[in-house]
């Protein structure tokens, strides 16, 4: 049965919100779109004549879809979780500071990486409550728990996020100084200057997908500096962009083909995380329309 035109219009009004919920839940742009599409299908199969708040109803539906997807993903996962880099959101380096600050606060790559280590129900409770302000009474039926148990799920998730996600600098001028110093030292092969701009406990995470030997996790300033020096000798062109609200680069080969997306997380004037997506299949699906041309 076709969905009435007015209901379809209402769904489109809420699509961006639903996609935001799904992306924060899944860390994957393509899977987020799939979850939103599934919520559209379920809307068409449901009688919502007596639904007073369609946005809340749709949020609940897309959250349940995401929870099922997370549980399926967890049961099938074969690759080490540490090497997985979430799908980045690429925007212009000179974009709107206010909107990008909100983006960085809510879905920085460093936070998404930590969210990926949570149990599915913990992630859902944290995202829906701490990011989107849903009550635990609303969250409880989605995870088939009591409101008290849902609160405990979010609390456990919050403790892990606070202990593992870096307290990133959001001042773009500060980020730019650090990133420029990093790139200059890398280009010149100045190992000591590279180490100086890196946090001693820095983590470099590279996700090459099916590329043999391209996925790795490198820890410590000296080890990461050695990797950065090698990376700089490949002859890539680097376009400064924002990756999930933080400064980063879109790197291309000499022939213009996309090579990787690098996201930097900076805290205390040092680079604390570098996340590199180099998986050709996932790179081919990225939306770079905001920075092309």
Secondary structure, 3 states (H helix, E strand, C coil): CCCCHHHHHHHHHHHHHHHHHHHHHHCCHHHHHHHHHHHHHHHHCCCCCCCCCHHHHHHHHHHHHHHHHHHHHHHHCCCCHHHCCCCCCEEECCCCHHHHHHHHHHHCHHHHHHHCCCCHHHHHHHHHHHHCCCCHHHHHCCCCCCHHHHHHHHHHHHHHHHHHCCCCCCCHHHHHHHHHHHHHHHHHCCHHHHHHHEEEEEEEEEECCCCCCCCEEEECHHHHHHHHHHHHCCCCEEEEEEECCEEEEEEECCCCCEEEEEEEEEECCEEEEEEEECCHHHHHCCCCCCCCC
